[in-house]
Amino acid sequence: MSDTASTAPADALALLPLPSRLRLLTSEQLRGADCVWCYETVDAATAVDLGGQTGTIDGVADSHWFPRACPACVGKQARKALNVHVGSCEQCVDDPGRCAESRALRELTFR
């Protein structure tokens, strides 16, 4: 395992789309014990912390949840986000190497 959990830049992780239908997540996913995307159990050594979030859970608005992910899903979601980003970013059309978001997402895909 790489040291993804400790070195993934927070600003790049913020570019990853989190699940929007919180009612479909398990309690383990909401508290960060399982990967928010694939249900794999994660721990302090393997988890990529996606930062504390708020949303409506069980009808309660502004509920706190703590998504974490496995490194494989972070890479997969970063690739998806990168594909969407480069299709809508004028800087990426001109010179993708100059786009900070593109660079950050590319870095996540290789971790």
Sequence and secondary structure as in RCSB ss.txt:
>XXXX:A:sequence
MSDTASTAPADALALLPLPSRLRLLTSEQLRGADCVWCYETVDAATAVDLGGQTGTIDGVADSHWFPRACPACVG
KQARKALNVHVGSCEQCVDDPGRCAESRALRELTFR
>XXXX:A:secstr
  SHHHHS HHHHTTS   S GGGS HHHHTTSBBTTT  B  TTT EE   EEEEETTEEEEEE  EE HHHHH
HHHHHHHHHHHHH HHHHH GGG HHHHHHHHHHT 
